[in-house]
């Protein structure tokens, strides 16, 4: 059984709060309810409408957005609402009836080249996973129906899936100009049909769920935690925009060596060694003076 965790996110409209979840609760569909009668198809939305200050409920992907009437401020009630949603979901409460009509939000996918000539990034206009996944063969891809389908294309070598994009590494037998449109349309149709990108238990099985990652982080020494925080803040956003990821593996206090894993577009990329040595290694040496001497990469 998945353990749902809810985090409260403010929005640009102070009447609306987003309750973000660590798992998906709809199959990439969106539903909007303006009152309790409209919410017949959503027992969860009906529950929320019993709260007198709830004006509108919007359910999508991995979040629930709620608009309030002005009789209360969110700061007074948001934690209580988050707890109520969390308890409802963890008790196995139904989110949406199968028959419910979703608001059709068209899925758009655009292709973006990366610094690695073998990798193309396919970016969606919505969140598709809550953790990142990399699959280098069809055998590894059992937890991802989307990756499994992609491996049926003979030119697909590996698949990397992050928050709102899929990075595909191709074999040299094919040229991007011949296969990009086919892949882009396939991914778009797959997501629009509401099929599972990864299975609901994938993050937990691969020890990537938020509670598992938090507990692993807490078990590390202080320098390792500092290295992870530096990578998260300064390095990950840049490599994610290139369609890849850098993951901390280990730190050896005696040799002052840091091991990281390069994934997605960063794996096997001609420029990644340079980035690693001149960028990441120098940054860690500078910020953690005397504690880091070398950074070595393991390709994912």
N, C-alpha and C positions, 0 to 999 in steps of 0.2 A: 504494500500500500504506500503510495507516495505521501510524503508529508508536505503539505502546502505551506508556504511562508508568504506573508503579505508585507510589502513595504509601501509606505505612504509617499507619494510624489506630488509636489505642488505643480500647478499648471499656470499658464500666463493669465488665465481667468480665475480670480480669487474665489469665485462661487463653485468652481469645479476642482475636485481632487481625484487623482488617479491612484487606485489601489493595485499595485503591480505584483504579479505572482511569479514564483520561480518555475512554474509549469504552465503549459498551454491549457486553456479551458474551453476553447472552441477550435474548430478545424479551419483556422485562418479566415473565419467568418466574423461579421460584425452585426450587432443587434442594438437597436435603440428603442427605449420604452419611455413614453411621456407620462404614464400613469399606471395604476395597478391593474386596470382592465386590459390595457394593451399588453401587460406583462404576463398574460395567462400562460404563454408558452415557456416562461422562465420562472421556475419556483424560486431561484435565487433573487431575481429582480423583485418578485412579489414580496419576499422577506424584507428587502431593503425599503420598499414602499410603505411598510408598516411603521417605519420611522417617520415622524411627522414633518421633519425638515427636508425629506428627500423629494426633489422636484423632478429629476430625470435620471435614468440609468442607461449607461452605454456599456455593452460587454463586447470585448474584442480580443482575439488572440490570447495574450497572457496578462490582460488587465481589465479592471472594471473602473469606469469613470462615473462619478456621481456628482450631479449638480444639486446644490442646496437652495432652499428658500432662505431669506435673510433673517429668519427668527433666531438663528444661531450662527456662531463663527466656527469654521472648521477646526480651529485649534482646540475648541471645547469638546468636540465629539469624534475627531478623526481616528484616534487610537481605539476607541470603543467599536467603531464601525469596522476597522481593520481586524480586530479580534473576532467580531461576529462573522465576517466573511471567512476568516481562517478556520474557525470552529465548524462552520457550515460545510465547507469543502472537505475538511478532514474527517467529518462524520459521513462522508459519502453522499452529500446533498447534490441533487440534480441541478445543473446550470441551465441547460436549454433542452426542451423537448425536441426529439428528432424532427418533428413536423414544422418547427419554427421557420419562418421566412427571414432569411438574413438580408441585411442591406448589402446589395451587391457592390463591393468595392473592387474595381478592376485592378488586377495585378499587373504592374509594369516591371519589366526586367531590362536593364541595359548592360551591355558588355563593356568592360574597361580593361585595357591592356595593363600589364604589370612590368616591373623591371626585369622579371624573369621571362624570357621569350617563349618558354614552354607553358606558361601559365596565363589563363584568362580569368578575370573576375566577373561574375554575373551578379549584379546588385538588384535587390528587390525593393519595392516601395513600402515594405512592411517587415516586421520582425518575423523570422522564420524558425529560430531556435533560441533556447535560453542559455546554452553552454556551447563551447566550440568542440568540433569533432573533426578528426582526420582519418581517412580510410585509404589504405594503399593497395587494397585488393578486394575482390568481390567477397572473399571469405571473411575479411575483417568487417565488411559492411552489413552484416546481418541485422544490426540494430538501426540501420537507416534504409527504409524502403526507397528513398530518393537516390541515395548513393548506389544501391543495388541496381536500380534501373539504369543509372548513368553508366555503370560498368558494362552494360550490354552493348554500348557503343564501342566498337573495336579500338578506337583511337584514344579512349579515356584511360589514363595511367593511374591517377589518384584524384581523390575528391576531398576538399577541405570546406567545412561549413561553419560559418560564424554568424553572429547576430542577424544580419540582413543580407548576407551574400554567400555565394558558392564559388570557390576557386577551383578550377579544373586544370590539372596538369595533363598534357597530351603526349602521346608517343610521337616521335619525329616523322612517322609515316604520313601524317596529315598536316595540312597548312591551316592556320586559323581562318583565312579568308574563305575556305571551303566548308568549314564546320560550325562557325560561330552562330550563324542565324538558326541553324537546326537545333543547336544546344539551347540557345536563348528561348526559342519557342517551346521546346520541350519542358524546360524548367518553369516557364510562365504558366503553361497549361496545367502542369502537375500541381503547382501551388494553388492556382485558381480553383481546381477541382476539390480542394480541401483535403488532399491526401496527406498522410503522416510524412513529414520530412525525416524525423527520427521517431522511434517508438517511444511511448510515454515513459518507459522505465530506463531509457538509454543513458541519461546523465547519471542516474544512481548506479546502474550496472558498471559503468566505466569510471565510477568514483569521481564524477565531475559535478555532482549536485552541490548547491551552495553550502549546506551543512557539512558535507564531507570535505569540501575545499577549505572551509573555515577551520575545521578541526585539524586538518593537516598543517595549515598555516600556524596554528597555535602551538603545535608540537615542535616547531623549528627553533633554532637558536636566534639570538637577536640580530646578528649580522645577516643571516639568511633572510630574515624578515625585512631588513633594510634594503637588501638587494631586490627582493620582490617588489617592494614599494617603489623603488627607483624605476625598475623595468615597467611597472604598471603606469606610472605617471609620465615618464619621458620617452619610453621606447615603443611600448605597445601601440599607442595611437598611430604612430608613423608607419609601423610595419602592417597594421591592420588596413591602413589606406592603400597599401600596396598588395593587399590580398593575402597576407600571411600572419604569422604569429611567432612570438618568442616565448618560450616557457622555461622557467627556472627548474633545473634538475637538482643541483647540489652545490655546496660550498665546502671547501676543505681549508680549515683554519691553519693547518701546518704548511701546506704548499701555497696557500693564498690563491687557489685556483677556483674559478666559478665555471660550472658546466651548465649550458643552456641547450634547449632543443629548438631548432628552426623548423617551422611547419608551413604548409601551404606554399605560397609563391616564394617564400624565403628559402625553402628547402632546395638546395642545389642551384640557387640563383648565382650567376657569375659575380654579381656585386655584393653578395651577402658577406663574404669573407672580409672584404674591405670595410664594410659597414661595421662588422663585428669588431675588427681590430682597431680601426681608427675612431669609430664612434663609441660603441658600448664599452669596450675595454678602457679607453681613456676616461670616459665619464665615471665609471665605477672606481678607477684608480684615484681620480680627483676627489670624488665625493666620499670615498671611504679610505682615506689616506692610510697607508701602512697595512691595510687589511686585504686588499685585492691586488694581485700582480698580473694574473692572466685570465682570459676568458676563452673557453674552448666550446665549439659548437658541435652538436650531434644533429645530423639532418634527420628530420622526421620521416 
